[in-house]
Amino acid sequence: MGVIEELKKMDYSEAEARIMFNRFSNDILEIRGFYLNTFDFAKEIVELHRAVQSEFDPNNLIRYMYAIWVIALEKMNYREIR
């Protein structure tokens, strides 16, 4: 898996990289499509991970709204699976 290797190069452990990849990869594919290379895909995962982990910052509203949107998508997918 090239994306996990790129995340490891960005100082994430193997376990962290796998967790982040499993959590955010489908969302990024829905948003960005299949055209990203492994490095850009890994950067998108890190950006999304930071957005979800960060607290509300009124100066960075777009990033916050992106995180809310992804969380909402996850909940919708969870309800559809159940």
C-alpha positions as CSV (number, residue, x, y, z in Angstrom):
1,M,0.0,0.0,0.0
2,G,1.7,3.1,-1.2
3,V,-0.5,5.6,0.8
4,I,0.4,4.0,4.1
5,E,4.1,4.1,3.2
6,E,3.7,7.8,2.5
7,L,1.9,8.4,5.8
8,K,4.8,6.6,7.6
9,K,7.2,9.0,5.9
10,M,5.2,11.8,7.4
11,D,6.1,10.4,10.9
12,Y,3.0,8.4,11.6
13,S,3.3,4.9,13.0
14,E,2.1,1.9,11.0
15,A,-0.9,1.6,13.2
16,E,-1.8,5.3,13.0
17,A,-1.4,5.2,9.2
18,R,-3.7,2.2,8.8
19,I,-6.3,3.7,11.1
20,M,-6.2,7.0,9.3
21,F,-6.3,5.3,5.9
22,N,-9.2,3.1,6.8
23,R,-11.2,6.0,8.3
24,F,-10.7,8.6,5.6
25,S,-9.9,6.9,2.3
26,N,-13.5,6.4,1.1
27,D,-14.3,10.0,1.9
28,I,-11.4,11.3,-0.1
29,L,-12.3,9.1,-3.0
30,E,-15.8,10.5,-3.0
31,I,-14.5,14.1,-2.8
32,R,-11.5,14.0,-5.0
33,G,-11.9,11.0,-7.2
34,F,-9.2,8.6,-8.3
35,Y,-6.7,11.0,-9.9
36,L,-4.5,11.6,-6.8
37,N,-1.1,10.0,-6.6
38,T,0.0,8.3,-3.3
39,F,1.7,11.4,-1.9
40,D,-1.2,13.7,-2.6
41,F,-3.7,11.1,-1.3
42,A,-1.7,10.9,2.0
43,K,-1.6,14.7,2.3
44,E,-5.4,14.8,1.9
45,I,-5.7,12.1,4.6
46,V,-3.5,14.1,7.0
47,E,-5.4,17.3,6.3
48,L,-8.7,15.6,6.9
49,H,-7.4,14.0,10.1
50,R,-6.2,17.4,11.4
51,A,-9.5,19.0,10.5
52,V,-11.5,16.4,12.4
53,Q,-9.2,16.5,15.4
54,S,-9.0,20.3,15.6
55,E,-11.3,22.5,17.7
56,F,-13.5,25.2,16.2
57,D,-11.6,28.1,14.9
58,P,-13.7,31.0,13.5
59,N,-10.7,32.1,11.4
60,N,-10.6,28.7,9.6
61,L,-14.3,28.1,9.0
62,I,-13.9,26.2,5.7
63,R,-11.7,23.6,7.3
64,Y,-14.2,23.2,10.1
65,M,-17.1,22.8,7.8
66,Y,-15.2,20.2,5.8
67,A,-14.6,18.2,8.9
68,I,-18.3,18.4,9.9
69,W,-19.3,17.3,6.3
70,V,-17.0,14.3,6.5
71,I,-18.3,13.3,10.0
72,A,-21.9,13.6,8.6
73,L,-21.0,11.3,5.7
74,E,-19.5,8.8,8.1
75,K,-22.8,8.7,10.1
76,M,-24.9,8.4,7.0
77,N,-22.8,5.5,5.7
78,Y,-23.0,3.9,9.2
79,R,-26.8,4.1,9.2
80,E,-27.0,2.7,5.7
81,I,-24.9,-0.3,6.7
82,R,-27.0,-1.0,9.8
